[in-house]
């Protein structure tokens, strides 16, 4: 008699499958409302969006992001790098410029 040896399937190597996140126009509207509410509280009422402006902006952003989703996905590391540097470095640059102007 011959023994039958069952082989376990080999695990696939490489990256785990990517999770996809669906972005909706409504979630963009919510995000933009929050951003512009914060801006208006800190920088003045002229940053407050009307309901129509918020809708137009959300529609525009949604269509743009949907059309550019492949480009964005392919360049996500670069985009993340730029945004992270802007968040960390830009406030310091602005503070330095304001400090220099106030010393003059």
DSSP file (Angstrom, degrees, kcal/mol; ACC not computed):
  #  RESIDUE AA STRUCTURE BP1 BP2  ACC     N-H-->O    O-->H-N    N-H-->O    O-->H-N    TCO  KAPPA ALPHA  PHI   PSI    X-CA   Y-CA   Z-CA
    1    1 A X              0   0    0      0, 0.0     2,-0.4     0, 0.0     0, 0.0   0.000 360.0 360.0 360.0 145.0    0.0    0.0    0.0
    2    2 A X        -     0   0    0      2,-0.0     2,-0.4     0, 0.0     0, 0.0  -0.865 360.0-128.3-107.6 141.5    1.1    3.5   -0.7
    3    3 A X        -     0   0    0     -2,-0.4     2,-0.6     2,-0.0     0, 0.0  -0.673  15.8-139.4 -85.3 138.5    0.5    6.4    1.6
    4    4 A X        -     0   0    0     -2,-0.4     2,-0.6     2,-0.0    -1,-0.0  -0.877  14.8-159.2 -98.9 123.0   -1.1    9.5    0.3
    5    5 A X        -     0   0    0     -2,-0.6     2,-0.5     2,-0.0    -2,-0.0  -0.899   7.4-146.6-105.3 121.8    0.5   12.7    1.6
    6    6 A X        -     0   0    0     -2,-0.6     2,-0.4     1,-0.0    -2,-0.0  -0.747  10.8-145.1 -88.7 129.9   -1.7   15.7    1.4
    7    7 A X        -     0   0    0     -2,-0.5     2,-0.3     3,-0.0     3,-0.0  -0.773  13.0-128.0 -94.2 136.7    0.2   18.9    0.8
    8    8 A X        -     0   0    0     -2,-0.4     2,-0.1     1,-0.1     3,-0.1  -0.616  34.7-102.9 -77.6 140.3   -1.1   22.1    2.3
    9    9 A X        -     0   0    0     -2,-0.3     2,-0.1     1,-0.1    -1,-0.1  -0.394  41.4-109.8 -62.7 139.7   -1.5   24.9   -0.1
   10   10 A X        -     0   0    0      1,-0.1     2,-0.2    -2,-0.1    -1,-0.1  -0.445  31.5-111.5 -71.6 141.7    1.3   27.4    0.1
   11   11 A X        -     0   0    0     -2,-0.1     2,-0.2     1,-0.1    -1,-0.1  -0.498  34.8-110.7 -70.9 139.5    0.5   30.8    1.6
   12   12 A X        -     0   0    0     -2,-0.2     2,-0.2     1,-0.1    -1,-0.1  -0.510  33.3-141.7 -71.1 137.7    0.6   33.5   -0.9
   13   13 A X        +     0   0    0     -2,-0.2     2,-0.3    -3,-0.0    -1,-0.1  -0.581  54.9  49.7 -96.7 163.0    3.5   35.9   -0.3
   14   14 A X  S    S-     0   0    0     -2,-0.2     2,-0.1     2,-0.0    -2,-0.0  -0.718  94.6  -9.2 111.8-162.2    3.4   39.6   -0.7
   15   15 A X        -     0   0    0     -2,-0.3     3,-0.1     1,-0.1     2,-0.1  -0.381  69.6-110.8 -73.4 147.0    1.2   42.3    0.4
   16   16 A X        -     0   0    0      1,-0.1    -1,-0.1    -2,-0.1     3,-0.1  -0.382  54.4 -76.3 -69.0 158.8   -2.1   41.5    2.1
   17   17 A X        -     0   0    0      1,-0.1     2,-0.2    -2,-0.1    -1,-0.1  -0.282  55.0-109.3 -59.3 141.0   -5.2   42.4    0.0
   18   18 A X        -     0   0    0     -3,-0.1     2,-0.4     1,-0.1    -1,-0.1  -0.460  23.8-130.2 -72.7 138.5   -5.9   46.1    0.0
   19   19 A X        -     0   0    0     -2,-0.2     2,-0.4    -3,-0.1    -1,-0.1  -0.721  21.6-145.6 -83.3 137.8   -8.9   47.4    1.9
   20   20 A X        -     0   0    0     -2,-0.4     2,-0.5     2,-0.0     0, 0.0  -0.876   8.4-160.0-106.8 140.3  -11.0   49.7   -0.2
   21   21 A X        -     0   0    0     -2,-0.4     2,-0.5     2,-0.0    -2,-0.0  -0.974  12.0-141.5-119.0 124.2  -12.9   52.5    1.3
   22   22 A X        -     0   0    0     -2,-0.5     2,-0.5     1,-0.0    -2,-0.0  -0.732  12.3-152.7 -86.9 128.0  -15.8   54.0   -0.5
   23   23 A X        -     0   0    0     -2,-0.5     2,-0.3    39,-0.1     3,-0.0  -0.869  12.3-160.8-100.5 128.3  -16.0   57.8   -0.3
   24   24 A X     >  -     0   0    0     -2,-0.5     4,-1.9     1,-0.1     5,-0.2  -0.707  29.4-120.1-107.2 161.0  -19.4   59.2   -0.6
   25   25 A X  H  > S+     0   0    0     -2,-0.3     4,-2.3     1,-0.2     5,-0.1   0.863 115.3  55.5 -63.2 -35.8  -20.5   62.7   -1.4
   26   26 A X  H  > S+     0   0    0      2,-0.2     4,-2.2     1,-0.2    -1,-0.2   0.896 105.9  49.6 -66.2 -40.8  -22.3   62.9    1.9
   27   27 A X  H  > S+     0   0    0      2,-0.2     4,-2.3     1,-0.2    -1,-0.2   0.877 111.4  50.0 -67.6 -35.1  -19.1   62.0    3.9
   28   28 A X  H  X S+     0   0    0     -4,-1.9     4,-3.0     2,-0.2     5,-0.2   0.904 108.8  52.0 -65.3 -41.1  -17.2   64.7    1.9
   29   29 A X  H  X S+     0   0    0     -4,-2.3     4,-2.3     2,-0.2    -2,-0.2   0.921 111.2  47.5 -60.7 -44.1  -20.0   67.2    2.7
   30   30 A X  H  X S+     0   0    0     -4,-2.2     4,-2.0     2,-0.2    -2,-0.2   0.919 113.7  47.2 -62.8 -45.4  -19.7   66.3    6.4
   31   31 A X  H  X S+     0   0    0     -4,-2.3     4,-2.3     1,-0.2    -2,-0.2   0.924 113.5  47.3 -63.0 -46.3  -15.9   66.6    6.4
   32   32 A X  H  X S+     0   0    0     -4,-3.0     4,-2.8     1,-0.2     5,-0.3   0.880 109.0  54.6 -64.8 -38.3  -15.9   69.9    4.5
   33   33 A X  H  X S+     0   0    0     -4,-2.3     4,-2.0    -5,-0.2    -1,-0.2   0.925 110.3  47.0 -60.8 -43.5  -18.6   71.3    6.9
   34   34 A X  H  X S+     0   0    0     -4,-2.0     4,-2.1     2,-0.2    -2,-0.2   0.920 112.9  48.3 -63.1 -44.8  -16.3   70.5    9.9
   35   35 A X  H  X S+     0   0    0     -4,-2.3     4,-2.4     1,-0.2    -2,-0.2   0.938 114.9  44.0 -62.1 -47.8  -13.2   72.0    8.3
   36   36 A X  H  X S+     0   0    0     -4,-2.8     4,-2.3     1,-0.2    -1,-0.2   0.781 109.7  56.2 -74.1 -25.2  -14.9   75.2    7.3
   37   37 A X  H  X S+     0   0    0     -4,-2.0     4,-1.9    -5,-0.3    -1,-0.2   0.921 110.4  45.6 -67.2 -43.0  -16.7   75.5   10.7
   38   38 A X  H  X S+     0   0    0     -4,-2.1     4,-2.0     2,-0.2     5,-0.2   0.927 113.1  50.4 -63.8 -44.8  -13.3   75.3   12.4
   39   39 A X  H  X S+     0   0    0     -4,-2.4     4,-3.4     1,-0.2     5,-0.5   0.911 110.4  49.5 -60.0 -42.3  -11.8   77.8    9.9
   40   40 A X  H  X S+     0   0    0     -4,-2.3     4,-1.2     7,-0.3    -1,-0.2   0.863 110.5  50.3 -68.2 -34.0  -14.7   80.3   10.4
   41   41 A X  H  < S+     0   0    0     -4,-1.9    -1,-0.2     1,-0.2    -2,-0.2   0.876 122.3  32.1 -68.5 -36.3  -14.3   80.1   14.2
   42   42 A X  H  < S+     0   0    0     -4,-2.0    -2,-0.2    -5,-0.2    -3,-0.2   0.816 132.0  27.2 -91.4 -32.6  -10.6   80.7   14.1
   43   43 A X  H  < S-     0   0    0     -4,-3.4    -3,-0.2     1,-0.3     3,-0.2   0.528 116.0 -80.7-114.3  -8.1  -10.2   83.0   11.0
   44   44 A X    ><  -     0   0    0     -4,-1.2     3,-1.8    -5,-0.5    -1,-0.3  -0.412  43.7 -74.6 125.1 159.7  -13.5   84.8   10.7
   45   45 A X  G >  S+     0   0    0      1,-0.3     3,-2.3     2,-0.2    -1,-0.1   0.728 112.4  77.6 -61.5 -24.9  -17.1   84.5    9.5
   46   46 A X  G 3  S+     0   0    0      1,-0.3    -1,-0.3    -3,-0.2    -6,-0.1   0.648  88.9  60.0 -64.4 -11.2  -16.1   84.9    5.8
   47   47 A X  G <  S+     0   0    0     -3,-1.8    -1,-0.3    -7,-0.1    -7,-0.3   0.535  79.8 107.6 -89.3  -9.0  -14.9   81.2    6.0
   48   48 A X    <   -     0   0    0     -3,-2.3     2,-0.3    -4,-0.2   -11,-0.1  -0.534  64.4-141.7 -71.8 131.9  -18.4   80.0    6.9
   49   49 A X        -     0   0    0     -2,-0.3     2,-0.1   -16,-0.1    -2,-0.1  -0.740   5.8-131.0 -96.5 142.0  -20.0   78.2    4.0
   50   50 A X     >  -     0   0    0     -2,-0.3     4,-2.5     1,-0.1     5,-0.2  -0.371  34.2-102.9 -76.2 168.9  -23.7   78.5    3.0
   51   51 A X  H  > S+     0   0    0      1,-0.2     4,-2.3     2,-0.2     5,-0.1   0.900 123.6  48.9 -61.2 -41.8  -25.6   75.2    2.4
   52   52 A X  H  > S+     0   0    0      2,-0.2     4,-2.8     1,-0.2     5,-0.2   0.921 111.0  49.5 -65.2 -43.8  -25.4   75.8   -1.4
   53   53 A X  H  > S+     0   0    0      1,-0.2     4,-2.7     2,-0.2     5,-0.2   0.917 111.1  50.2 -61.0 -42.3  -21.7   76.5   -1.3
   54   54 A X  H  X S+     0   0    0     -4,-2.5     4,-2.5     2,-0.2    -1,-0.2   0.910 111.6  47.9 -62.5 -42.9  -21.1   73.4    0.8
   55   55 A X  H  X S+     0   0    0     -4,-2.3     4,-2.5     2,-0.2    -2,-0.2   0.928 113.2  47.3 -63.4 -46.0  -23.2   71.2   -1.6
   56   56 A X  H  X S+     0   0    0     -4,-2.8     4,-2.4     1,-0.2    -2,-0.2   0.913 114.0  47.6 -62.2 -42.9  -21.3   72.6   -4.7
   57   57 A X  H  X S+     0   0    0     -4,-2.7     4,-2.8    -5,-0.2     5,-0.2   0.925 112.3  48.5 -65.3 -44.8  -18.0   72.1   -3.0
   58   58 A X  H  X S+     0   0    0     -4,-2.5     4,-2.6    -5,-0.2    -2,-0.2   0.908 112.7  48.6 -63.1 -42.2  -18.8   68.6   -1.9
   59   59 A X  H  X S+     0   0    0     -4,-2.5     4,-2.5     2,-0.2     5,-0.2   0.927 113.2  47.5 -61.9 -45.0  -20.0   67.7   -5.4
   60   60 A X  H  X S+     0   0    0     -4,-2.4     4,-2.3    -5,-0.2    -2,-0.2   0.934 114.2  45.5 -63.0 -48.0  -16.9   69.2   -7.1
   61   61 A X  H  X S+     0   0    0     -4,-2.8     4,-3.1     2,-0.2     5,-0.3   0.915 112.9  51.6 -61.7 -43.2  -14.5   67.4   -4.7
   62   62 A X  H  X S+     0   0    0     -4,-2.6     4,-2.6    -5,-0.2     5,-0.2   0.936 111.4  45.5 -61.4 -47.9  -16.4   64.1   -5.0
   63   63 A X  H  X S+     0   0    0     -4,-2.5     4,-2.3     2,-0.2    -1,-0.2   0.909 115.2  48.5 -62.9 -41.5  -16.3   64.2   -8.9
   64   64 A X  H  X S+     0   0    0     -4,-2.3     4,-2.2    -5,-0.2    -2,-0.2   0.953 113.9  44.8 -63.0 -50.2  -12.6   65.2   -8.8
   65   65 A X  H  < S+     0   0    0     -4,-3.1     4,-0.3     1,-0.2    -2,-0.2   0.879 113.3  51.1 -64.0 -38.0  -11.6   62.5   -6.4
   66   66 A X  H >< S+     0   0    0     -4,-2.6     3,-0.8    -5,-0.3     4,-0.2   0.920 113.4  44.9 -64.1 -44.1  -13.7   59.8   -8.2
   67   67 A X  H 3< S+     0   0    0     -4,-2.3     3,-0.3     1,-0.2    -2,-0.2   0.827 120.6  40.1 -69.3 -31.7  -12.1   60.7  -11.5
   68   68 A X  T 3X S+     0   0    0     -4,-2.2     4,-2.9    -5,-0.2     5,-0.2   0.248  79.3 112.8-101.6  12.6   -8.6   60.8  -10.1
   69   69 A X  H <> S+     0   0    0     -3,-0.8     4,-2.6    -4,-0.3     5,-0.2   0.856  78.2  49.2 -58.4 -38.6   -8.9   57.8   -7.8
   70   70 A X  H  > S+     0   0    0     -3,-0.3     4,-2.3    -4,-0.2    -1,-0.2   0.932 113.7  45.8 -66.1 -45.6   -6.3   55.7   -9.8
   71   71 A X  H  > S+     0   0    0      2,-0.2     4,-1.4     1,-0.2    -2,-0.2   0.915 114.3  48.9 -63.0 -43.5   -3.8   58.6   -9.8
   72   72 A X  H  < S+     0   0    0     -4,-2.9     3,-0.3     1,-0.2    -2,-0.2   0.928 111.7  48.6 -62.9 -45.3   -4.3   59.3   -6.1
   73   73 A X  H >< S+     0   0    0     -4,-2.6     3,-1.0    -5,-0.2     4,-0.2   0.894 111.1  50.5 -62.4 -40.1   -3.9   55.6   -5.2
   74   74 A X  H 3< S+     0   0    0     -4,-2.3    -1,-0.2     1,-0.2    -2,-0.2   0.765 119.5  36.6 -69.2 -24.6   -0.7   55.3   -7.3
   75   75 A X  T 3X S+     0   0    0     -4,-1.4     4,-2.6    -3,-0.3    -1,-0.2   0.075  78.1 120.0-115.4  23.0    0.8   58.3   -5.6
   76   76 A X  H <> S+     0   0    0     -3,-1.0     4,-2.7     1,-0.2     5,-0.2   0.850  73.7  53.3 -60.8 -37.6   -0.5   57.9   -2.1
   77   77 A X  H  > S+     0   0    0     -4,-0.2     4,-2.2     2,-0.2    -1,-0.2   0.928 112.5  44.4 -64.6 -44.3    2.9   57.7   -0.5
   78   78 A X  H  > S+     0   0    0      2,-0.2     4,-2.5     1,-0.2    -2,-0.2   0.917 114.0  49.8 -65.6 -43.6    4.0   61.0   -2.2
   79   79 A X  H  X S+     0   0    0     -4,-2.6     4,-2.7     1,-0.2     5,-0.2   0.924 111.5  49.0 -61.0 -45.0    0.7   62.7   -1.3
   80   80 A X  H  X S+     0   0    0     -4,-2.7     4,-2.6    -5,-0.2    -1,-0.2   0.898 110.3  51.9 -61.3 -41.5    1.0   61.5    2.3
   81   81 A X  H  X S+     0   0    0     -4,-2.2     4,-2.1    -5,-0.2    -2,-0.2   0.933 112.3  44.7 -60.3 -48.3    4.6   62.8    2.5
   82   82 A X  H  X S+     0   0    0     -4,-2.5     4,-2.4     2,-0.2    -2,-0.2   0.935 115.3  46.8 -64.5 -47.8    3.6   66.3    1.2
   83   83 A X  H  X S+     0   0    0     -4,-2.7     4,-2.6     1,-0.2     5,-0.2   0.921 111.6  51.2 -62.8 -44.1    0.6   66.6    3.4
   84   84 A X  H  X S+     0   0    0     -4,-2.6     4,-2.1    -5,-0.2     5,-0.2   0.916 111.4  47.6 -60.1 -43.8    2.5   65.5    6.5
   85   85 A X  H  X>S+     0   0    0     -4,-2.1     4,-3.1    -5,-0.2     5,-0.7   0.887 111.4  50.9 -65.2 -38.6    5.2   68.0    5.9
   86   86 A X  I  X>S+     0   0    0     -4,-2.4     4,-1.0     3,-0.2     5,-0.5   0.910 111.4  47.9 -64.3 -41.0    2.7   70.8    5.3
   87   87 A X  I  <5S+     0   0    0     -4,-2.6     4,-0.4    -5,-0.2    -2,-0.2   0.890 122.1  34.5 -66.9 -38.6    0.9   69.9    8.6
   88   88 A X  I  <5S+     0   0    0     -4,-2.1     4,-0.4    -5,-0.2    -2,-0.2   0.902 129.7  28.3 -84.2 -43.2    4.2   69.8   10.5
   89   89 A X  I >X5S+     0   0    0     -4,-3.1     4,-2.0    -5,-0.2     3,-0.6   0.861 106.3  67.0 -92.9 -38.9    6.3   72.5    8.9
   90   90 A X  I 3X<S+     0   0    0     -4,-1.0     4,-2.7    -5,-0.7     5,-0.2   0.889  98.6  52.4 -57.0 -45.5    3.9   75.1    7.5
   91   91 A X  H 3><S+     0   0    0     -5,-0.5     4,-2.3    -4,-0.4    -1,-0.3   0.877 110.2  50.3 -59.1 -34.1    2.6   76.3   10.9
   92   92 A X  H <> S+     0   0    0     -3,-0.6     4,-2.2    -4,-0.4    -1,-0.2   0.881 109.8  49.9 -69.7 -38.0    6.2   76.9   12.0
   93   93 A X  H  X S+     0   0    0     -4,-2.0     4,-2.5     2,-0.2    -2,-0.2   0.932 111.9  48.1 -64.3 -45.5    7.0   78.9    8.8
   94   94 A X  H  X S+     0   0    0     -4,-2.7     4,-2.6     1,-0.2    -2,-0.2   0.920 111.6  49.8 -61.9 -44.0    3.9   81.0    9.3
   95   95 A X  H  X S+     0   0    0     -4,-2.3     4,-2.3    -5,-0.2    -1,-0.2   0.895 111.0  49.9 -62.6 -40.0    4.8   81.7   12.9
   96   96 A X  H  X S+     0   0    0     -4,-2.2     4,-2.7     2,-0.2    -2,-0.2   0.915 110.9  48.9 -64.5 -43.3    8.3   82.6   11.9
   97   97 A X  H  X S+     0   0    0     -4,-2.5     4,-2.3     2,-0.2    -2,-0.2   0.926 112.6  47.7 -63.2 -44.7    7.1   85.0    9.3
   98   98 A X  H  X S+     0   0    0     -4,-2.6     4,-2.1     1,-0.2    -1,-0.2   0.895 112.1  50.3 -63.1 -39.3    4.7   86.6   11.7
   99   99 A X  H  X S+     0   0    0     -4,-2.3     4,-1.4     2,-0.2    -2,-0.2   0.920 110.5  49.1 -64.1 -44.8    7.4   86.9   14.3
  100  100 A X  H  X S+     0   0    0     -4,-2.7     4,-0.7     1,-0.2    -2,-0.2   0.889 111.7  49.3 -62.8 -39.5    9.8   88.6   11.8
  101  101 A X  H >< S+     0   0    0     -4,-2.3     3,-0.5     1,-0.2    -1,-0.2   0.877 109.5  51.2 -67.4 -37.4    7.1   91.1   10.7
  102  102 A X  H 3< S+     0   0    0     -4,-2.1    -1,-0.2     1,-0.2    -2,-0.2   0.768 106.7  54.8 -73.8 -23.7    6.3   92.0   14.3
  103  103 A X  H 3<        0   0    0     -4,-1.4    -1,-0.2     1,-0.2    -2,-0.2   0.680 360.0 360.0 -79.3 -18.0    9.9   92.6   15.1
  104  104 A X    <<        0   0    0     -4,-0.7    -1,-0.2    -3,-0.5    -2,-0.2   0.475 360.0 360.0 -78.9 360.0   10.3   95.1   12.2
